[in-house]
Amino acid sequence: MKLANKTVLITGASSGLGAALAYAAARQGAQLVLCARRGERLRQVAAQARALSGRRVLAVRIDLTQPAQLDRLMTVLKQKVGTVDVLINNAGVGYFEKALDLPLAKVQHLFQLDVLSLMQLTQKVGLTMAALRRGVIVNIASQAGKLVTPKATVYAAAKAAVIAYSTGLRMELRPLNIQVLTVNPGPIKTEFAHIADPSDQYAQAVAGIALDADQLAARIIRAIETQRRELNVPWPMEIAARLRTLFPAIADRLIASPLFDRK
Ligand SMILES: NC(=O)c1ccc[n+]([C@@H]2O[C@H](COP(=O)([O-])OP(=O)(O)OC[C@H]3O[C@@H](n4cnc5c(N)ncnc54)[C@H](OP(=O)(O)O)[C@@H]3O)[C@@H](O)[C@H]2O)c1
């Protein structure tokens, strides 16, 4: 699917990869619906995207963890936008603490945003796509969901859920002509790392290998256009993830060693 003149809904568009995706889609001539909680940041991204595309960009301030606000988003879409051609489930959060130390409230928030809200929005928008028998759903998961590391345990569990959900969804929706793309990036240079580990130890440790959000966004747009099922970047992490499934016991010890564990 080419994005020119298509309507693309991006969650978590106020910063990081979501903002980069908004600019990349705008450059292709897409009409955008951008969602996040921080209204001012979202308006700034919307204004820049509008300048790039000359097309309509709607900014919807929403907390995706609140089901009532998801309903409000659907009403706004119905009244102001019509059909969504591409849904990009990008909003997410990570907390890098050992599983036994992470407070339940943070576990619940992480799963609500990264997994349950993603599923709820997918269901709502997916039903409208199914009625028209066309659409694209992009789920931003993570290499963390495949290459589990200590302290990312809960985040990895959530992203593994997103990967599994996306795989099943792809099989269910293919007969309805709806494409499902799973994106599994390694570390990206965004605000994510500081939220996950406010000491910035993690951000500093991965600074040398972190992906550029704009370059990744451009690759995601290409993956949509070429109907890829998965985008795994960077490739050495993907190879490591595959080796992990072949040699799990060795991998557990290596990954938890100071040589590889950067948290
Ligand atoms: N950065 C990495 O190293 C990395 C690696 C692999 C995968 N990922 C995934 O990539 C995606 C994007 O993250 P990022 O790296 O771009 O981090 P980011 O800059 O922190 O972006 C996260 C986005 O999610 C939004 N968000 C957070 N809570 C929300 C809520 N309750 N309701 C609505 N929106 C909410 C944030 O906006 P507001 O705060 O304004 O609501 C923000 O726009 C996430 O799914 C993340 O798990 C990141």
The ligand as an SDF file (V2000), in Angstrom:
LIG
                    3D

 48 52  0  0  0  0  0  0  0  0999 V2000
   13.2920    3.3760   22.4140 N   0  0  0  0  0  0  0  0  0  0  0  0
   13.6040    2.1070   22.4110 C   0  0  0  0  0  0  0  0  0  0  0  0
   14.7360    1.7190   22.7630 O   0  0  0  0  0  0  0  0  0  0  0  0
   12.6160    1.0950   21.9110 C   0  0  0  0  0  0  0  0  0  0  0  0
   13.0830   -0.1620   21.4740 C   0  0  0  0  0  0  0  0  0  0  0  0
   12.1620   -1.0900   21.0010 C   0  0  0  0  0  0  0  0  0  0  0  0
   10.8200   -0.7790   20.9540 C   0  0  0  0  0  0  0  0  0  0  0  0
   10.3920    0.4540   21.3910 N   0  0  0  0  0  0  0  0  0  0  0  0
    8.9540    0.7450   21.3380 C   0  0  0  0  0  0  0  0  0  0  0  0
    8.7710    1.8340   20.4630 O   0  0  0  0  0  0  0  0  0  0  0  0
    7.5410    2.4960   20.8010 C   0  0  0  0  0  0  0  0  0  0  0  0
    7.7610    4.0010   20.8300 C   0  0  0  0  0  0  0  0  0  0  0  0
    8.6070    4.3320   21.8980 O   0  0  0  0  0  0  0  0  0  0  0  0
    9.7190    5.4810   21.7840 P   0  0  0  0  0  0  0  0  0  0  0  0
   11.0240    4.8210   21.8300 O   0  0  0  0  0  0  0  0  0  0  0  0
    9.4140    6.3930   20.6620 O   0  0  0  0  0  0  0  0  0  0  0  0
    9.5280    6.2000   23.1960 O   0  0  0  0  0  0  0  0  0  0  0  0
    8.8650    7.6110   23.5970 P   0  0  0  0  0  0  0  0  0  0  0  0
    9.5530    8.7260   22.9210 O   0  0  0  0  0  0  0  0  0  0  0  0
    8.8290    7.5990   25.0940 O   0  0  0  0  0  0  0  0  0  0  0  0
    7.4050    7.5210   23.0090 O   0  0  0  0  0  0  0  0  0  0  0  0
    6.3400    6.8780   23.6720 C   0  0  0  0  0  0  0  0  0  0  0  0
    5.0350    7.4940   23.1590 C   0  0  0  0  0  0  0  0  0  0  0  0
    3.9610    6.8180   23.8000 O   0  0  0  0  0  0  0  0  0  0  0  0
    3.0590    7.8240   24.2740 C   0  0  0  0  0  0  0  0  0  0  0  0
    2.3260    7.3610   25.4460 N   0  0  0  0  0  0  0  0  0  0  0  0
    2.8400    6.9380   26.6300 C   0  0  0  0  0  0  0  0  0  0  0  0
    1.8640    6.6590   27.4930 N   0  0  0  0  0  0  0  0  0  0  0  0
    0.6860    6.9340   26.8540 C   0  0  0  0  0  0  0  0  0  0  0  0
   -0.6630    6.8660   27.2240 C   0  0  0  0  0  0  0  0  0  0  0  0
   -1.0400    6.4460   28.4440 N   0  0  0  0  0  0  0  0  0  0  0  0
   -1.6110    7.2280   26.3170 N   0  0  0  0  0  0  0  0  0  0  0  0
   -1.2370    7.6680   25.1010 C   0  0  0  0  0  0  0  0  0  0  0  0
    0.0290    7.7420   24.6790 N   0  0  0  0  0  0  0  0  0  0  0  0
    0.9840    7.3820   25.5520 C   0  0  0  0  0  0  0  0  0  0  0  0
    3.9450    9.0010   24.6200 C   0  0  0  0  0  0  0  0  0  0  0  0
    3.2010   10.2240   24.5800 O   0  0  0  0  0  0  0  0  0  0  0  0
    2.6380   11.0080   25.8610 P   0  0  0  0  0  0  0  0  0  0  0  0
    3.6460   10.8400   26.9680 O   0  0  0  0  0  0  0  0  0  0  0  0
    2.5170   12.4020   25.3480 O   0  0  0  0  0  0  0  0  0  0  0  0
    1.3300   10.3590   26.1430 O   0  0  0  0  0  0  0  0  0  0  0  0
    4.9330    8.9800   23.4720 C   0  0  0  0  0  0  0  0  0  0  0  0
    4.4220    9.6650   22.3690 O   0  0  0  0  0  0  0  0  0  0  0  0
    7.0960    1.8830   22.1280 C   0  0  0  0  0  0  0  0  0  0  0  0
    6.0910    0.9180   21.8950 O   0  0  0  0  0  0  0  0  0  0  0  0
    8.3450    1.1920   22.6400 C   0  0  0  0  0  0  0  0  0  0  0  0
    8.0550    0.1220   23.5030 O   0  0  0  0  0  0  0  0  0  0  0  0
   11.2580    1.3880   21.8640 C   0  0  0  0  0  0  0  0  0  0  0  0
  1  2  1  0
  2  3  2  0
  2  4  1  0
  4  5  1  0
  4 48  2  0
  5  6  2  0
  6  7  1  0
  7  8  2  0
  8  9  1  0
  8 48  1  0
  9 10  1  0
  9 46  1  0
 10 11  1  0
 11 12  1  0
 11 44  1  0
 12 13  1  0
 13 14  1  0
 14 15  2  0
 14 16  1  0
 14 17  1  0
 17 18  1  0
 18 19  2  0
 18 20  1  0
 18 21  1  0
 21 22  1  0
 22 23  1  0
 23 24  1  0
 23 42  1  0
 24 25  1  0
 25 26  1  0
 25 36  1  0
 26 27  1  0
 26 35  1  0
 27 28  2  0
 28 29  1  0
 29 30  1  0
 29 35  2  0
 30 31  1  0
 30 32  2  0
 32 33  1  0
 33 34  2  0
 34 35  1  0
 36 37  1  0
 36 42  1  0
 37 38  1  0
 38 39  2  0
 38 40  1  0
 38 41  1  0
 42 43  1  0
 44 45  1  0
 44 46  1  0
 46 47  1  0
M  CHG  2   8   1  16  -1
M  END
$$$$
